[in-house]
Amino acid sequence: MAKKKMQSAFFCQSCGTQSPKWLGKCPQCNEWNTFVEEVLTKESDNKGGFKSEKINKPTLVSEIDYTNEKRIITNDKE
């Protein structure tokens, strides 16, 4: 059986932003005290990265909050 390595990360409960350390204020959504610690595991014989034990819940597109971000205008036609 593969040996598991334990690591943890912090996730914002409001927007899902991930951070290696606890933050008081989320840099993405600017909410305070929303970070919770989640355990990440990695099997030593697996070539993939760390896997979150966090279960993502589906959200309807109509329920997603978005904000209009300021865009940088460039001359790129892409």
A tleap script that builds the chain and sets N, CA, C and O, in Angstrom:
source leaprc.protein.ff14SB
mol = sequence {
  NMET ALA LYS LYS LYS MET GLN SER ALA PHE
  PHE CYS GLN SER CYS GLY THR GLN SER PRO
  LYS TRP LEU GLY LYS CYS PRO GLN CYS ASN
  GLU TRP ASN THR PHE VAL GLU GLU VAL LEU
  THR LYS GLU SER ASP ASN LYS GLY GLY PHE
  LYS SER GLU LYS ILE ASN LYS PRO THR LEU
  VAL SER GLU ILE ASP TYR THR ASN GLU LYS
  ARG ILE ILE THR ASN ASP LYS CGLU
}
set mol.1.N position { 0.838 -1.175 0.000 }
set mol.1.CA position { 0.000 0.000 0.000 }
set mol.1.C position { 0.886 1.242 0.000 }
set mol.1.O position { 1.954 1.253 0.612 }
set mol.2.N position { 0.438 2.276 -0.684 }
set mol.2.CA position { 1.227 3.495 -0.814 }
set mol.2.C position { 1.204 4.297 0.480 }
set mol.2.O position { 0.193 4.352 1.179 }
set mol.3.N position { 2.328 4.910 0.779 }
set mol.3.CA position { 2.436 5.764 1.950 }
set mol.3.C position { 1.835 7.124 1.613 }
set mol.3.O position { 2.116 7.687 0.555 }
set mol.4.N position { 1.008 7.651 2.515 }
set mol.4.CA position { 0.370 8.936 2.257 }
set mol.4.C position { 1.096 10.043 2.998 }
set mol.4.O position { 1.473 9.882 4.159 }
set mol.5.N position { 1.289 11.159 2.326 }
set mol.5.CA position { 1.855 12.350 2.938 }
set mol.5.C position { 0.701 13.299 3.224 }
set mol.5.O position { -0.207 13.445 2.405 }
set mol.6.N position { 0.735 13.937 4.371 }
set mol.6.CA position { -0.340 14.850 4.749 }
set mol.6.C position { 0.125 16.290 4.577 }
set mol.6.O position { 1.249 16.643 4.934 }
set mol.7.N position { -0.740 17.097 4.034 }
set mol.7.CA position { -0.483 18.516 3.881 }
set mol.7.C position { -1.831 19.208 4.005 }
set mol.7.O position { -2.869 18.603 3.734 }
set mol.8.N position { -1.823 20.458 4.406 }
set mol.8.CA position { -3.088 21.172 4.510 }
set mol.8.C position { -3.012 22.484 3.748 }
set mol.8.O position { -1.933 23.015 3.485 }
set mol.9.N position { -4.180 22.989 3.402 }
set mol.9.CA position { -4.308 24.276 2.729 }
set mol.9.C position { -5.542 24.949 3.308 }
set mol.9.O position { -6.360 24.313 3.972 }
set mol.10.N position { -5.661 26.229 3.051 }
set mol.10.CA position { -6.794 26.991 3.553 }
set mol.10.C position { -7.635 27.450 2.374 }
set mol.10.O position { -7.108 27.907 1.361 }
set mol.11.N position { -8.960 27.324 2.518 }
set mol.11.CA position { -9.892 27.686 1.460 }
set mol.11.C position { -10.883 28.719 1.983 }
set mol.11.O position { -11.372 28.613 3.108 }
set mol.12.N position { -11.175 29.722 1.150 }
set mol.12.CA position { -12.173 30.729 1.493 }
set mol.12.C position { -13.552 30.095 1.343 }
set mol.12.O position { -13.852 29.508 0.303 }
set mol.13.N position { -14.388 30.207 2.363 }
set mol.13.CA position { -15.731 29.649 2.309 }
set mol.13.C position { -16.640 30.455 1.393 }
set mol.13.O position { -17.670 29.943 0.954 }
set mol.14.N position { -16.291 31.697 1.092 }
set mol.14.CA position { -17.131 32.536 0.239 }
set mol.14.C position { -16.875 32.314 -1.241 }
set mol.14.O position { -17.819 32.183 -2.020 }
set mol.15.N position { -15.594 32.271 -1.643 }
set mol.15.CA position { -15.292 32.203 -3.082 }
set mol.15.C position { -14.439 31.004 -3.476 }
set mol.15.O position { -14.285 30.741 -4.669 }
set mol.16.N position { -13.876 30.262 -2.510 }
set mol.16.CA position { -13.098 29.071 -2.830 }
set mol.16.C position { -11.623 29.307 -3.073 }
set mol.16.O position { -10.911 28.372 -3.440 }
set mol.17.N position { -11.138 30.523 -2.882 }
set mol.17.CA position { -9.721 30.820 -3.072 }
set mol.17.C position { -8.880 29.955 -2.141 }
set mol.17.O position { -9.224 29.780 -0.972 }
set mol.18.N position { -7.777 29.414 -2.658 }
set mol.18.CA position { -6.895 28.547 -1.877 }
set mol.18.C position { -5.645 29.307 -1.478 }
set mol.18.O position { -5.110 30.099 -2.255 }
set mol.19.N position { -5.178 29.059 -0.248 }
set mol.19.CA position { -3.971 29.691 0.265 }
set mol.19.C position { -3.200 28.664 1.088 }
set mol.19.O position { -3.815 27.852 1.779 }
set mol.20.N position { -1.857 28.680 1.031 }
set mol.20.CA position { -1.089 27.744 1.853 }
set mol.20.C position { -1.105 28.110 3.339 }
set mol.20.O position { -0.822 27.266 4.189 }
set mol.21.N position { -1.433 29.361 3.652 }
set mol.21.CA position { -1.485 29.825 5.040 }
set mol.21.C position { -2.836 30.489 5.296 }
set mol.21.O position { -3.515 30.920 4.364 }
set mol.22.N position { -3.219 30.568 6.583 }
set mol.22.CA position { -4.465 31.220 6.944 }
set mol.22.C position { -4.337 32.714 6.687 }
set mol.22.O position { -3.311 33.317 7.003 }
set mol.23.N position { -5.363 33.304 6.122 }
set mol.23.CA position { -5.411 34.740 5.887 }
set mol.23.C position { -6.635 35.302 6.589 }
set mol.23.O position { -7.691 34.670 6.594 }
set mol.24.N position { -6.508 36.466 7.173 }
set mol.24.CA position { -7.647 37.091 7.830 }
set mol.24.C position { -8.660 37.605 6.831 }
set mol.24.O position { -9.867 37.509 7.053 }
set mol.25.N position { -8.166 38.155 5.723 }
set mol.25.CA position { -9.041 38.719 4.693 }
set mol.25.C position { -8.717 38.056 3.363 }
set mol.25.O position { -7.552 37.960 2.975 }
set mol.26.N position { -9.747 37.602 2.669 }
set mol.26.CA position { -9.548 36.947 1.375 }
set mol.26.C position { -9.150 37.991 0.337 }
set mol.26.O position { -9.850 38.993 0.187 }
set mol.27.N position { -8.041 37.786 -0.390 }
set mol.27.CA position { -7.612 38.755 -1.394 }
set mol.27.C position { -8.511 38.762 -2.634 }
set mol.27.O position { -8.489 39.720 -3.407 }
set mol.28.N position { -9.294 37.714 -2.825 }
set mol.28.CA position { -10.153 37.623 -4.007 }
set mol.28.C position { -11.504 38.309 -3.784 }
set mol.28.O position { -11.907 39.151 -4.587 }
set mol.29.N position { -12.205 37.956 -2.700 }
set mol.29.CA position { -13.559 38.490 -2.472 }
set mol.29.C position { -13.607 39.534 -1.355 }
set mol.29.O position { -14.662 40.116 -1.101 }
set mol.30.N position { -12.475 39.777 -0.686 }
set mol.30.CA position { -12.352 40.779 0.383 }
set mol.30.C position { -13.236 40.502 1.599 }
set mol.30.O position { -13.566 41.429 2.340 }
set mol.31.N position { -13.621 39.256 1.814 }
set mol.31.CA position { -14.401 38.888 2.995 }
set mol.31.C position { -13.440 38.567 4.141 }
set mol.31.O position { -12.347 38.049 3.914 }
set mol.32.N position { -13.852 38.875 5.362 }
set mol.32.CA position { -13.024 38.632 6.538 }
set mol.32.C position { -13.383 37.304 7.199 }
set mol.32.O position { -14.547 36.904 7.217 }
set mol.33.N position { -12.362 36.617 7.747 }
set mol.33.CA position { -12.505 35.390 8.551 }
set mol.33.C position { -13.299 34.297 7.846 }
set mol.33.O position { -14.156 33.664 8.462 }
set mol.34.N position { -13.026 34.067 6.567 }
set mol.34.CA position { -13.741 33.037 5.818 }
set mol.34.C position { -12.857 31.843 5.482 }
set mol.34.O position { -13.336 30.897 4.857 }
set mol.35.N position { -11.568 31.852 5.878 }
set mol.35.CA position { -10.666 30.756 5.532 }
set mol.35.C position { -10.784 29.611 6.539 }
set mol.35.O position { -10.757 29.820 7.752 }
set mol.36.N position { -10.914 28.396 6.000 }
set mol.36.CA position { -10.949 27.191 6.823 }
set mol.36.C position { -9.869 26.241 6.314 }
set mol.36.O position { -9.545 26.232 5.127 }
set mol.37.N position { -9.318 25.445 7.223 }
set mol.37.CA position { -8.245 24.520 6.864 }
set mol.37.C position { -8.830 23.225 6.315 }
set mol.37.O position { -9.782 22.679 6.874 }
set mol.38.N position { -8.259 22.738 5.220 }
set mol.38.CA position { -8.651 21.467 4.608 }
set mol.38.C position { -7.397 20.594 4.507 }
set mol.38.O position { -6.310 21.104 4.233 }
set mol.39.N position { -7.536 19.308 4.721 }
set mol.39.CA position { -6.414 18.374 4.630 }
set mol.39.C position { -6.272 17.914 3.186 }
set mol.39.O position { -7.246 17.513 2.549 }
set mol.40.N position { -5.040 17.978 2.678 }
set mol.40.CA position { -4.720 17.490 1.344 }
set mol.40.C position { -3.879 16.237 1.514 }
set mol.40.O position { -3.048 16.169 2.421 }
set mol.41.N position { -4.079 15.248 0.661 }
set mol.41.CA position { -3.294 14.021 0.746 }
set mol.41.C position { -2.605 13.754 -0.581 }
set mol.41.O position { -3.080 14.165 -1.639 }
set mol.42.N position { -1.480 13.059 -0.506 }
set mol.42.CA position { -0.749 12.677 -1.710 }
set mol.42.C position { -0.171 11.292 -1.473 }
set mol.42.O position { 0.496 11.051 -0.466 }
set mol.43.N position { -0.429 10.386 -2.405 }
set mol.43.CA position { 0.164 9.058 -2.304 }
set mol.43.C position { 1.543 9.111 -2.932 }
set mol.43.O position { 1.712 9.694 -4.003 }
set mol.44.N position { 2.535 8.508 -2.280 }
set mol.44.CA position { 3.925 8.628 -2.720 }
set mol.44.C position { 4.188 7.992 -4.079 }
set mol.44.O position { 5.111 8.416 -4.774 }
set mol.45.N position { 3.400 6.976 -4.490 }
set mol.45.CA position { 3.632 6.362 -5.791 }
set mol.45.C position { 2.792 6.997 -6.897 }
set mol.45.O position { 2.880 6.586 -8.054 }
set mol.46.N position { 1.994 7.975 -6.558 }
set mol.46.CA position { 1.152 8.659 -7.533 }
set mol.46.C position { 1.923 9.844 -8.098 }
set mol.46.O position { 2.498 10.622 -7.337 }
set mol.47.N position { 1.944 9.993 -9.404 }
set mol.47.CA position { 2.680 11.093 -10.020 }
set mol.47.C position { 1.878 12.384 -10.050 }
set mol.47.O position { 2.411 13.425 -10.432 }
set mol.48.N position { 0.615 12.343 -9.658 }
set mol.48.CA position { -0.223 13.537 -9.639 }
set mol.48.C position { 0.106 14.420 -8.454 }
set mol.48.O position { 0.918 14.057 -7.603 }
set mol.49.N position { -0.518 15.561 -8.403 }
set mol.49.CA position { -0.294 16.499 -7.316 }
set mol.49.C position { -1.146 16.161 -6.112 }
set mol.49.O position { -1.718 15.074 -6.030 }
set mol.50.N position { -1.230 17.078 -5.195 }
set mol.50.CA position { -2.041 16.886 -4.007 }
set mol.50.C position { -3.512 16.941 -4.388 }
set mol.50.O position { -3.906 17.662 -5.305 }
set mol.51.N position { -4.305 16.178 -3.678 }
set mol.51.CA position { -5.734 16.118 -3.942 }
set mol.51.C position { -6.462 16.662 -2.723 }
set mol.51.O position { -6.144 16.297 -1.591 }
set mol.52.N position { -7.425 17.522 -2.948 }
set mol.52.CA position { -8.201 18.081 -1.856 }
set mol.52.C position { -9.258 17.085 -1.413 }
set mol.52.O position { -9.866 16.405 -2.240 }
set mol.53.N position { -9.474 17.000 -0.118 }
set mol.53.CA position { -10.544 16.168 0.419 }
set mol.53.C position { -11.857 16.953 0.421 }
set mol.53.O position { -12.902 16.416 0.789 }
set mol.54.N position { -11.804 18.205 0.016 }
set mol.54.CA position { -12.972 19.076 -0.009 }
set mol.54.C position { -13.924 18.621 -1.115 }
set mol.54.O position { -13.490 18.315 -2.225 }
set mol.55.N position { -15.205 18.578 -0.812 }
set mol.55.CA position { -16.210 18.194 -1.799 }
set mol.55.C position { -16.822 19.464 -2.375 }
set mol.55.O position { -17.371 20.290 -1.645 }
set mol.56.N position { -16.722 19.608 -3.692 }
set mol.56.CA position { -17.296 20.767 -4.358 }
set mol.56.C position { -18.758 20.507 -4.671 }
set mol.56.O position { -19.120 19.437 -5.161 }
set mol.57.N position { -19.595 21.493 -4.383 }
set mol.57.CA position { -21.016 21.384 -4.664 }
set mol.57.C position { -21.320 22.143 -5.950 }
set mol.57.O position { -20.817 23.251 -6.137 }
set mol.58.N position { -22.134 21.570 -6.845 }
set mol.58.CA position { -22.469 22.274 -8.078 }
set mol.58.C position { -23.320 23.506 -7.789 }
set mol.58.O position { -24.122 23.515 -6.855 }
set mol.59.N position { -23.137 24.537 -8.597 }
set mol.59.CA position { -23.888 25.779 -8.469 }
set mol.59.C position { -24.517 26.107 -9.810 }
set mol.59.O position { -23.878 25.973 -10.853 }
set mol.60.N position { -25.775 26.538 -9.781 }
set mol.60.CA position { -26.422 26.969 -11.010 }
set mol.60.C position { -25.737 28.228 -11.522 }
set mol.60.O position { -25.340 29.090 -10.738 }
set mol.61.N position { -25.600 28.330 -12.838 }
set mol.61.CA position { -24.946 29.495 -13.434 }
set mol.61.C position { -25.693 30.768 -13.044 }
set mol.61.O position { -25.070 31.806 -12.819 }
set mol.62.N position { -27.008 30.697 -12.962 }
set mol.62.CA position { -27.801 31.880 -12.609 }
set mol.62.C position { -27.571 32.330 -11.164 }
set mol.62.O position { -27.901 33.464 -10.819 }
set mol.63.N position { -27.010 31.464 -10.313 }
set mol.63.CA position { -26.760 31.803 -8.909 }
set mol.63.C position { -25.350 32.335 -8.658 }
set mol.63.O position { -25.040 32.736 -7.536 }
set mol.64.N position { -24.501 32.346 -9.668 }
set mol.64.CA position { -23.122 32.796 -9.497 }
set mol.64.C position { -23.081 34.319 -9.482 }
set mol.64.O position { -23.573 34.975 -10.400 }
set mol.65.N position { -22.486 34.870 -8.424 }
set mol.65.CA position { -22.308 36.322 -8.340 }
set mol.65.C position { -21.051 36.705 -9.102 }
set mol.65.O position { -20.027 36.029 -9.008 }
set mol.66.N position { -21.134 37.772 -9.844 }
set mol.66.CA position { -19.956 38.247 -10.561 }
set mol.66.C position { -19.905 39.768 -10.463 }
set mol.66.O position { -20.920 40.432 -10.256 }
set mol.67.N position { -18.719 40.286 -10.617 }
set mol.67.CA position { -18.540 41.731 -10.618 }
set mol.67.C position { -17.853 42.115 -11.912 }
set mol.67.O position { -17.068 41.351 -12.474 }
set mol.68.N position { -18.159 43.297 -12.364 }
set mol.68.CA position { -17.491 43.799 -13.561 }
set mol.68.C position { -16.105 44.272 -13.155 }
set mol.68.O position { -15.964 45.201 -12.359 }
set mol.69.N position { -15.099 43.637 -13.697 }
set mol.69.CA position { -13.715 43.976 -13.392 }
set mol.69.C position { -13.216 45.028 -14.372 }
set mol.69.O position { -13.633 45.069 -15.530 }
set mol.70.N position { -12.319 45.873 -13.891 }
set mol.70.CA position { -11.692 46.843 -14.780 }
set mol.70.C position { -10.760 46.088 -15.715 }
set mol.70.O position { -9.966 45.259 -15.271 }
set mol.71.N position { -10.853 46.370 -16.985 }
set mol.71.CA position { -10.040 45.682 -17.984 }
set mol.71.C position { -8.946 46.607 -18.485 }
set mol.71.O position { -9.119 47.825 -18.541 }
set mol.72.N position { -7.825 46.018 -18.844 }
set mol.72.CA position { -6.725 46.776 -19.427 }
set mol.72.C position { -6.873 46.698 -20.939 }
set mol.72.O position { -6.872 45.607 -21.509 }
set mol.73.N position { -6.998 47.837 -21.583 }
set mol.73.CA position { -7.157 47.869 -23.028 }
set mol.73.C position { -5.785 47.744 -23.678 }
set mol.73.O position { -4.863 48.500 -23.373 }
set mol.74.N position { -5.670 46.768 -24.583 }
set mol.74.CA position { -4.428 46.569 -25.330 }
set mol.74.C position { -4.745 46.607 -26.819 }
set mol.74.O position { -5.912 46.552 -27.207 }
set mol.75.N position { -3.740 46.697 -27.633 }
set mol.75.CA position { -3.934 46.704 -29.079 }
set mol.75.C position { -3.893 45.301 -29.668 }
set mol.75.O position { -3.885 45.140 -30.889 }
set mol.76.N position { -3.866 44.295 -28.818 }
set mol.76.CA position { -3.826 42.911 -29.278 }
set mol.76.C position { -5.200 42.521 -29.822 }
set mol.76.O position { -6.209 42.738 -29.151 }
set mol.77.N position { -5.254 41.953 -31.022 }
set mol.77.CA position { -6.516 41.588 -31.672 }
set mol.77.C position { -7.085 40.273 -31.138 }
set mol.77.O position { -8.170 39.866 -31.554 }
set mol.78.N position { -6.391 39.611 -30.242 }
set mol.78.CA position { -6.809 38.310 -29.749 }
set mol.78.C position { -8.097 38.381 -28.969 }
set mol.78.O position { -8.583 37.359 -28.484 }
savepdb mol mol.pdb
quit
